[in-house]
């Protein structure tokens, strides 16, 4: 388990990490997600011991490692640039760590980890002879061979094309689950985070904006930043009525729906509507109507921009067989899934 307690990291007058506390449970994959400059990579480097805290405490496996150097933390990092030695073949790259520690079984362990990441038979190749995805797997094998308590990934897929990113992220997730590794994973890609994570720590301006599972963050964002950063969200103004237990009526334009009020007081509120939660049709009888302003075909789905009384809506529709043309008047219906009140 990795635990941060009131950790602060300053560089002169700049606070890169501002009093954050969180826990990564043993055997889980936790993603640090956020825009550039939010503090996620600094947080990862604090776990690794590549940066030292300005204040606060860090525990790994129950031990206080706040002042411990990187060499004494029992963690391994997979870097964004892979950082393979260009003059060494694949086997020597993977075996390097245990070899310099005097482990006589270093090459046997390296062969085992190469088999684990699907590179059995690539031992004698040079890094320059490998694809980007293969180099990334070598970097993972080199980290695994040290048998760390915690494995750290710093934007591991940023140098790969879209198809390869999906395949490698699936490989990383499968490996993490099969070995029950404790993983801290940094990315700015929301889809990547949703696909691989047990839990996600969303960071903004050096602080933690929200912590939760992928579904929780997507369906119940804590604030406007999280709603807008995790996937796409239509943020619209609404009026919250009197509470009825955990739920309350919400008026959107000339229609009323019922949502979990999440502790908000009756009155003006904001509602996040996911693009795939909006259903468009040509029905004549509907309380909420709009007009398609833009339509784009993306193979697996249509994307629409719809002008409505509650504002401009971005809509994702899986029905590509019956597309709606720009200028079409439509009825707008909201599904029960993916519509949430966003507290101020």
N, C-alpha and C positions, 0 to 999 in steps of 0.2 A: 504494500500500500504506500502511496505517496500522499503526503499531507502538507499543505501550506497553512501557516497561521500568521495572519496580519503581515504578510511579506510586502516590503517596499524596496524598490530599486531606483536609485537616482544616479544620473550622470550630470554632475554639477548642479545647475538650476533646473534641469529637465527631469521630471519624474516619469520613468518608463513603465513602472509597475506601482500602482498606488493602493497599498493596504488591501491585498487580496487574500482570501482564505478559501480553500477547497480541498476535497479529498478525491483521489483516484483509487478505487477499490482494487484489490489484488485480482489479477486475472481478467481485467476488463480493458477495453480500448476507449480512451477518453480523448476527445478532440478539442484542441484550443482553436477556436474559430473567430475570425474578425477581419476587418479591413487592414490595410497596410498601416503600420505605425501604432497599432492598438496595444501592443505589449505582449503579444502571444509568443513570438520567437524569443524575446528576453525571458519570459517565464520558462520556456523550454530549456534555455541555457542556464537558468538558475537551478533547475532540477539536475542538469548534467554537471554542475560545478564549474562551468566555463565562465560564469559570472557569479559574483558573491553578493549577497543581499546587503542593503543599507540598513534594514531593520526587519524584524520578524524571525520566524523559525521554519525550517524545512525538515520533515521526517521522511525517511525511506525505510520501509520494513520495521517501523517502530523506533528506529534509531535517529537521533538528532544529528543530521549531516550538515547543518548550517555552515559550519566553518571547515568542513572536510574538503580537501582538494578533489578534483575530478577523478583522480586515480584510485581514490578510496571509497567511491560511491556505488560501485557495482552496477553501473548503467552503461549502455552503449547507444550511440547515436548514428542514425542513417541520415547523411547530409543531402541537401538539395542537389549539390553538384556531384554526388557519388564519391568523390575524393579517392578514386582508385589510383594505385601507383602505376604509372604508364609503362615502367620498365620491368614490371613483374607480371608473370602469367596469372591466370585466374586462381589457381590453387595457392600460389604463394601470397597473393593478395588476401585470400580468406584466412590462410594459416598465419599471417603476420603477427597478429596479437598474441596468441598462445606461444608462438615461436620465440618472441622476444622475452617472454616470461619463463623460458626454459622448459616448456612442455614438450616432451619427446613424442607425444601422440598428436602433435599439432596438425600434421598433414592428414592423419586418419580422421580427426574431428572435422577438418576442412572438407574432406571428401563426403562425409556424412551430411554436412550442412548444404553442400552443393546438390546432393540428391534431394534434400528436403525442399529446396527452392526450384527443383526441376532443371538443374544444369549439370546433371551427371553426364560426363563425356565432354565437357567444356573446360576441363581443368588446365589443359596446356595452351589454351588460346590466350592472346594478349587482349587487354581492354579495348584497344583500337579495332579489334576484329569482331566486337560485339555490338548488337543494336542497343538503343537506349534502354529498352525494357530489360534486356539481359544484363546490362551494366547495373541497373537498379537492383536486380536479384542478387548479383554478386555482392553489392553493398549490404544487402539484408543478410546474406550468408556470413559476411565478415563480422557483422554485429552479433549475430546469433552464436557464432563459434565461441564467444567469450562467456556464454551462458549467464547473461546479466539478470539481475532482479527486475530491472525496468529497461524497456526498449523505447528509444525516442526517435521520432520521425519529423524532420524539418522540411515541409513542403516537398515530399518525396516524388510527387508525380508532375511537378510543374514543368519539367523539360520534355514531357511525353505528349504525343498527339492524342486526340480525343478517344479513339478506339483503344489504344494501348493503355491510356489512363484507366479506363474501365476494367480492363483485364488485370492490370497490375494491382489495382485497389482490391479486386476480388481475391487475388492471391494473398495479399497482405492480411486481409480479414480472415481468410480460411486458415492461414498459418497461425495467426494470433489465437483463434478459437481452438484449434487442434492442440496447441502447446500450452494453452491457458496463460499466455504472456500478459504481463502488465505493460500497457503501451500508452504513451502520451504522444499525440499526433497533431502536428500543426498544419493548418491549411487556411486559405482564404476562400476556398471553393465550397459553397454551401451544399451542392449535390454530393460532393465527395464526402463531406462530413456526415450528411444524413445517411449515406450508403454504408459507411464502415463503423459507425460509433455505437457504443453502449450508452455513453453520455457525452454531452457537448457542453463546453464552457464557452459562452459567447462573450467576447471582450470588446470594449469600446473606450477609447481615451484612457487607457492604462487601468481601467477598472473592469470588474465582472458585471456584465449587463444581465445575464441569466444563465442558470445551470439547469440542465434537464435532459431527458431522453429525446431522441429525434422527433417522435410523434408529439410529445408535450410542447416542444419549442415551436413546431410547425403549426399546431392547432390551437395553442394557448400562449401566444407571445406575451411577455410581461409589459412591453412598452412599444412605442412606435418604431424605435430603432430595430429591435429584434424582429418585429413583424415585417419590416421592409427589407431586412438583411437576410433572413432565412427564407429563401424562395422569393417569389413575387407576391405582393399583396396590394389590393385596392383598399386604400384607407379613406373611409367616407364618414361624414358627419351624420349623427343620428340623435334621437331623443330617447332616453331611458325612462321607463315608467316605474311605478311602485313595485317593490319586490314581492315575488310570490315564492317564498322559500328561497332556494338557491337560484331560481330563474326569475326573469322579469321581462315584460314586453318592451320591445325596441321598435321605434318608428323610423323607417327609412323612406323618405318621400311620402307617398300615399299608401304604403303597405306597412303592416306590422308583423314582426316575427318575435319569437321568444328565444332568449339566450341566457346563459349563465351570467349573472351580473358581476361576478368576481369582486364583490365588495364595493363597486362603484355606486355613488349616490345618484338618485333620480335627477334627471336633467340632461344637458348636452353631453354627449360622449362621442367616442370614435370607434368605428367597427372595421376590423380587417376582414376582407373577403378575398379568399384565394381564387385565382383565375379559373381553376377547374371546377370551382363550386358554383359557377354561374351557368345556368342552362338557358339557352336562347331558342326561341321558336317563333313561328309565324302566327301563333294563336291570336285571335281578335280580342278575347276576353282575358284581360290580365290587369292587375292593379299597377304594376310597374312596367313601363315601356321605354324603348329607346330606339336609336337608329345606328346601324352599322356604318362607321366612318372609314375603317380600313379593314381589309381582309388579306391574310397571307397563308399560303399553303406550305406546310413544312413536312410533308410526307406522312408522318404518323398522326398529325393533328393540324387543325386550323387555329390561327391566332387572329382575334378580332379586337378592334378598338371600337367601343360602343359609347355613344353619347346618350346619357340618361339624366333624369332630374336630380339624381343623387351625385352626379359627377361623371367624369370620363372613366370607363371601366375597361381593363385589359382582361380578355376572355380567352381561355384555352378550351377548344372543343375537339373531342376525339372523332366526331362524325365527319369524316372527309368525303363521304359519298354524296352528301347533300350540303354543299357549302352555301354560305350566305354571301351575296354580293354587296359591295359597298353601296349605301343608299337604301338598303332594306330596313323597313320598320319591323321591330321584333318585340316580343314579350320576354320579360326577364324574370326568371325564377331562381331563387337561391336554394341550394341543397342544404341538408342538415349538417353536412360535413364541411369543415374548412371555413366556417363563419364564426368569428369570435369578437367579443367586446374587448377593446384594448384599454386597460386602465391608464389614466394620465400619469 
